[in-house]
């Protein structure tokens, strides 16, 4: 079971250990690479130790550098401590810092570029524009000054020349969410460059689009107890979300998952809680168009509601940004699913729609999915996946991302040769048997 990252009650050493394990398990750093720190309410800096295996880090290994410079712990603090200290000095609003060498961002750093966050509205909103720090010898005061100078300009993400990235947040959860989003953006841009050209959104387009998600459903007057079926749905959602995060199919800061409960009522992920840190009790019940008392659902809740109301065959919805599908989303290139039999049978012809398609001109949500196609890519946004059961929707997501990866990897080999029309016709004869497979979680 996933450990809840509670920055209000969890000790800094436990927070650092948990997040470092996530970074290492997601293969976003190496055994020796990267360091994390937290500045506590007394001004003490808790930081990962020097020369320790990041994959086996324990809470007892974390070092505390007191405000007066005294070092507490059984190890030396990270050699990069100087730039952590410099950032906290320049930016009192930042209380956690992550430094690592994720491959996507490093690719940008070694060609003297930064990922443009304007390809995805939600990324730009949380991460802003990335800064760029000139090269300096690791562990030196000069490197700390270079990085802190960028943070003093108000940025929260810095790409380090020929090195990696440094990302700050109000707490370690926010810093990690930015870290994940920036690596996703970097990889999506890199993968997208193999198949087309990324479309950069204007600032006013981003602002206008995000404003469409500001409508909040009314709150129920009373608190209801959960039935056994309701609790089961919450547990199913939690298991799938945790699995998606571990596989890189969903990020802490973006994405929503829901499951139909009764009629058009459903249970959905909450807003403002990292997907990594959810518990079944955090899920939000939507009943008769009202949100569960005391909880705020994901900002895409009205889109989920519109899909359930219009498509009786849909019982689960996943909205997310896996890197390879997102590469198609930011370039708008055609996602041809006629690659292997499984892909076409499960996904049919994936729709590609414009940013904002999920809203009418009046700003009301629209049921964007068609009955014949359970997957839709929204340009510069995400992929929307539906299914008659939650596990089926998750499988469709996996199949779609694997297929997107294969298409992008094949780009360097030559033009893609799709399954022929007569072969598609033959596949249609077995499609209903495959599509109606009884998924069980």
C-alpha positions in Angstrom: 0.0 0.0 0.0 1.2 3.5 -0.8 2.5 5.6 2.0 0.7 8.9 2.5 3.0 11.9 2.3 1.6 14.2 4.9 3.9 17.3 5.1 2.1 18.5 8.3 2.7 15.4 10.4 5.5 13.5 8.7 9.0 14.1 9.9 11.3 15.7 7.2 13.6 12.7 7.2 10.6 10.4 6.4 9.4 12.8 3.7 12.8 12.9 2.0 13.2 9.2 2.1 9.8 8.5 0.6 10.2 11.0 -2.2 13.7 9.8 -3.0 12.4 6.3 -3.3 9.7 7.4 -5.7 12.3 9.2 -7.8 14.6 6.2 -7.8 11.9 3.6 -8.5 10.6 5.7 -11.4 14.2 5.6 -12.8 14.5 9.4 -12.7 17.8 9.3 -10.9 20.7 6.9 -10.3 22.2 5.2 -7.2 24.6 8.1 -6.7 22.8 11.0 -8.4 20.5 13.6 -7.0 19.8 15.1 -3.6 16.7 16.3 -1.7 16.3 18.8 1.2 13.6 20.3 3.4 14.0 23.6 5.3 11.9 23.2 8.5 10.1 25.9 10.5 13.2 26.6 12.6 15.4 27.2 9.6 17.2 23.8 9.9 18.0 22.1 6.6 17.4 18.3 6.4 19.2 16.8 3.4 20.2 13.5 1.8 23.7 12.3 2.8 26.8 12.2 0.6 27.8 8.9 -1.0 24.8 6.9 -0.1 22.8 4.5 -2.2 19.6 6.4 -3.2 17.7 3.2 -3.8 18.2 2.0 -0.2 18.1 5.3 1.7 16.6 5.1 5.2 15.2 7.9 7.4 18.2 7.5 9.8 20.5 8.3 6.9 19.1 11.9 6.5 21.4 14.6 7.8 20.3 17.8 9.5 22.3 21.0 9.1 21.2 23.3 11.9 20.7 27.0 11.4 24.0 27.7 13.2 25.9 25.3 10.9 26.0 22.3 13.3 25.7 19.0 11.5 23.5 16.3 13.2 23.6 12.8 11.8 25.9 9.8 11.1 26.9 11.0 7.6 28.2 14.1 5.7 25.5 16.2 4.1 25.3 16.1 0.3 28.1 17.8 -1.5 25.5 20.0 -3.2 24.4 21.4 0.1 25.7 24.9 -0.8 23.1 25.5 -3.5 20.3 24.2 -1.3 21.3 26.7 1.3 21.6 29.5 -1.2 18.1 28.8 -2.6 16.5 28.9 0.9 18.3 32.2 1.6 17.1 33.8 -1.6 13.6 32.4 -1.5 12.0 32.1 2.0 8.8 30.8 0.3 10.5 27.7 -0.8 10.7 25.0 1.8 11.8 21.9 -0.2 14.3 21.4 -3.0 14.8 18.5 -5.4 17.9 18.0 -7.5 18.3 15.1 -9.9 19.4 14.0 -13.3 16.2 12.8 -15.1 17.1 11.9 -18.7 14.6 14.1 -20.4 15.6 17.3 -18.7 19.3 16.4 -18.9 18.9 16.1 -22.7 17.8 19.7 -22.8 20.6 20.8 -20.4 23.3 19.4 -22.7 22.1 21.3 -25.7 21.6 24.6 -23.7 17.8 24.6 -23.9 14.9 24.4 -21.5 11.6 22.6 -22.0 8.8 25.1 -23.0 6.0 24.5 -20.5 3.5 26.4 -22.7 2.8 23.1 -24.6 0.5 22.0 -21.7 -1.6 24.5 -19.8 -1.6 22.7 -16.4 2.2 22.3 -16.5 2.7 26.0 -17.3 0.3 26.9 -14.4 2.2 24.9 -11.8 5.8 25.1 -13.1 5.9 28.4 -14.8 8.8 29.3 -17.1 12.0 27.4 -16.4 15.2 29.2 -15.6 18.7 28.2 -16.8 21.8 28.2 -14.6 25.3 28.4 -16.3 27.7 25.6 -15.6 29.9 25.6 -12.5 31.8 22.9 -10.7 29.4 20.6 -8.7 29.5 21.3 -4.9 31.0 24.8 -5.3 29.7 28.1 -3.9 29.7 29.4 -7.5 27.2 26.8 -8.6 25.0 27.7 -5.6 25.2 31.4 -6.6 24.3 30.6 -10.3 21.2 28.6 -9.3 20.1 30.9 -6.5 20.3 33.9 -8.9 17.7 32.2 -11.2 15.5 31.4 -8.2 15.7 35.0 -7.1 14.0 36.0 -10.4 10.9 34.1 -9.2 11.2 30.8 -11.0 10.7 27.5 -9.2 12.3 25.3 -11.9 15.9 25.6 -13.0 17.7 23.6 -15.7 21.4 23.3 -14.9 23.8 23.6 -17.8 25.3 20.1 -18.5 24.0 18.8 -15.2 20.4 18.3 -14.4 17.6 20.2 -12.7 16.8 21.9 -9.4 13.1 22.4 -8.5 11.6 24.0 -5.4 8.2 24.0 -3.8 6.3 25.1 -0.7 6.7 21.6 0.5 8.3 18.4 -0.8 5.0 17.2 -2.4 4.7 20.3 -4.5 8.4 20.1 -5.5 8.0 16.5 -6.6 4.8 17.3 -8.6 6.8 20.0 -10.5 9.7 17.6 -10.9 7.4 14.9 -12.5 5.6 17.5 -14.7 8.9 19.0 -16.0 10.3 15.6 -16.9 7.0 14.6 -18.6 7.2 17.9 -20.6 10.8 17.3 -21.6 10.2 13.7 -22.7 7.0 14.6 -24.6 8.9 17.3 -26.5 11.7 15.0 -27.2 9.4 12.2 -28.4 7.2 14.6 -30.3 10.2 15.9 -32.2 10.5 12.5 -33.9 7.0 12.7 -35.3 6.3 16.4 -35.8 6.5 19.9 -34.3 5.1 20.8 -30.9 2.5 23.6 -30.8 3.4 26.3 -28.3 0.3 28.0 -26.8 -0.1 31.7 -26.2 -0.3 32.9 -22.6 -3.9 34.2 -23.1 -4.9 30.9 -24.6 -3.6 29.1 -21.5 -5.3 31.4 -19.1 -8.6 31.2 -21.0 -8.5 27.4 -21.1 -7.7 27.0 -17.4 -10.6 29.4 -16.5 -13.1 26.9 -18.0 -12.3 24.5 -15.1 -13.1 26.9 -12.3 -16.8 26.0 -12.0 -17.3 24.1 -8.7 -20.3 21.7 -8.2 -22.6 22.6 -5.3 -22.0 20.8 -2.0 -24.4 18.4 -0.5 -26.2 19.6 2.7 -25.6 16.4 4.7 -22.9 13.8 5.1 -23.9 10.3 4.0 -22.4 7.0 5.2 -20.7 4.8 2.5 -22.3 1.6 1.4 -20.2 -1.5 0.9 -20.3 -1.0 -2.9 -19.3 2.6 -2.5 -16.3 1.6 -0.4 -15.4 -1.1 -2.9 -15.4 1.5 -5.7 -13.1 3.8 -3.7 -10.6 0.9 -3.1 -10.7 0.0 -6.8 -9.9 3.6 -7.7 -7.1 3.8 -5.2 -5.5 0.6 -6.5 -5.6 1.7 -10.2 -4.3 5.2 -9.5 -1.4 3.8 -7.4 -0.6 1.4 -10.2 -0.8 4.1 -12.9 1.6 6.4 -10.9 4.1 3.6 -10.5 4.1 2.8 -14.2 4.4 6.5 -15.2 0.9 6.5 -16.7 -0.3 9.2 -14.3 1.4 12.0 -12.4 0.8 13.4 -8.9 -0.2 16.8 -10.1 -2.4 16.0 -13.1 -5.1 13.6 -14.1 -8.5 12.4 -12.9 -10.0 9.0 -12.6 -13.7 8.1 -11.9 -16.0 5.2 -11.7 -19.8 5.1 -12.1 -21.5 4.3 -8.9 -25.3 4.4 -9.3 -27.2 5.9 -12.3 -25.3 9.0 -13.3 -23.6 9.3 -9.9 -19.9 8.5 -9.6 -16.8 8.6 -7.5 -13.8 10.7 -8.6 -10.4 11.8 -7.5 -10.1 15.0 -5.4 -8.5 18.2 -6.3 -5.3 19.5 -4.6 -4.0 16.1 -3.4 -1.2 14.4 -5.2 -2.3 11.2 -6.9 0.7 9.5 -5.1 -0.7 10.4 -1.7 -4.4 9.5 -2.1 -6.3 7.2 0.2 -9.7 5.6 -0.6 -11.3 8.0 1.8 -10.0 11.0 -0.2 -12.2 10.1 -3.2 -15.2 12.4 -3.8 -18.7 11.1 -4.3 -20.9 13.0 -6.9 -24.6 12.5 -6.2 -27.3 14.2 -8.2 -24.8 16.7 -9.5 -23.6 17.7 -6.1 -20.2 17.0 -4.5 -19.7 15.2 -1.3 -19.8 17.4 1.8 -16.4 18.9 2.8 -14.6 17.7 -0.4 -13.5 19.3 -3.7 -13.5 17.0 -6.7 -11.0 17.2 -9.6 -11.5 20.3 -11.8 -12.5 18.0 -14.7 -15.5 16.7 -12.7 -18.1 18.3 -15.0 -16.6 16.6 -18.0 -16.8 13.3 -16.3 -20.5 14.0 -15.4 -21.3 14.9 -19.0 -19.8 11.7 -20.3 -21.6 9.5 -17.8 -24.9 11.2 -18.5 -24.6 10.8 -22.3 -22.9 7.4 -22.5 -24.7 4.7 -20.5 -22.1 2.1 -21.7 -19.3 4.0 -19.9 -18.6 3.1 -16.3 -15.1 4.4 -15.9 -13.1 7.4 -17.1 -9.3 8.1 -17.0 -7.8 11.5 -18.0 -4.0 11.6 -17.9 -0.8 12.6 -19.6 1.6 9.7 -20.2 4.7 10.8 -22.1 4.2 9.1 -25.5 0.5 9.8 -25.9 1.3 13.4 -24.8 3.9 13.6 -27.6 1.0 13.1 -30.0 -1.2 15.6 -28.1 1.4 18.4 -28.3 2.2 17.8 -32.0 -1.3 17.0 -33.2 0.2 14.2 -35.4 -2.1 11.3 -36.4 -2.1 8.4 -34.0 -2.6 5.4 -36.3 -3.8 2.5 -34.2 -3.6 0.0 -37.1 -0.3 -1.3 -35.7 -1.1 -4.7 -34.2 -4.4 -6.6 -33.8 -4.9 -5.9 -30.1 -4.5 -2.2 -30.5 -7.1 -1.8 -33.2 -9.6 -4.2 -31.6 -9.4 -2.4 -28.3 -9.0 1.2 -29.4 -10.6 1.4 -32.9 -9.7 4.7 -34.5 -8.5 7.1 -31.8 -10.1 10.6 -32.0 -7.9 13.7 -32.1 -9.6 16.9 -31.0 -8.7 20.5 -30.5 -7.9 22.0 -27.1 -11.2 23.1 -25.5 -13.3 20.6 -27.4 -14.7 19.3 -24.1 -16.5 22.6 -23.7 -19.2 24.3 -25.7 -19.0 28.0 -26.7 -21.1 28.8 -23.6 -18.5 27.0 -21.5 -20.6 23.9 -20.6 -18.9 20.5 -20.7 -19.5 18.2 -23.6 -19.6 14.4 -23.8 -16.5 14.3 -26.1 -16.1 10.5 -26.4 -18.0 8.5 -29.1 -19.5 5.1 -28.4 -17.3 3.5 -31.1 -14.0 4.9 -29.9 -13.1 4.7 -26.2 -10.0 6.8 -26.4 -9.6 10.5 -27.4 -6.5 12.6 -27.5 -7.0 16.3 -26.8 -4.4 18.5 -28.4 -2.1 20.2 -25.9 -4.0 18.6 -23.0 -4.3 14.9 -22.4 -5.8 11.6 -23.3 -9.3 10.6 -22.3 -9.9 6.9 -21.9 -13.2 5.2 -21.1 -14.3 1.6 -20.4 -17.2 -0.4 -19.1 -15.1 -1.3 -16.1 -12.2 0.5 -14.4 -9.7 -2.2 -15.2 -10.8 -2.2 -18.9 -10.2 1.6 -19.1 -6.8 1.1 -17.5 -5.9 -1.6 -20.0 -7.0 0.6 -22.9 -4.7 3.3 -21.5 -1.8 0.9 -21.3 -2.4 -0.4 -24.8 -2.7 3.2 -26.1 0.6 4.3 -24.5 2.5 1.2 -25.6 1.2 1.7 -29.2 2.2 5.4 -29.1 5.7 4.4 -27.9 6.0 1.8 -30.7 5.0 4.4 -33.3 7.5 6.9 -32.0 10.3 4.4 -31.8 9.6 3.2 -35.3 9.9 6.7 -36.7 13.7 6.3 -37.0 13.3 3.0 -39.0 11.0 4.2 -41.7 7.4 4.9 -42.6 4.9 3.0 -40.6 3.1 0.3 -42.6 -0.4 -0.2 -41.1 -2.5 -3.3 -41.1 -4.3 -3.5 -44.5 -8.0 -2.8 -44.9 -8.9 -6.4 -45.7 -7.0 -7.5 -42.5 -9.0 -4.9 -40.5 -12.2 -6.3 -41.9 -11.2 -9.8 -40.7 -10.4 -8.4 -37.3 -13.8 -6.9 -37.1 -15.3 -10.4 -37.0 -13.5 -11.2 -33.7 -13.8 -7.7 -32.3 -17.1 -8.1 -30.4 -15.8 -11.2 -28.5 -12.6 -9.3 -27.5 -14.4 -6.1 -26.6 -17.0 -7.9 -24.4 -14.4 -9.7 -22.3 -15.5 -9.7 -18.7 -12.8 -7.7 -16.8 -12.4 -8.3 -13.1 -10.2 -6.4 -10.7 
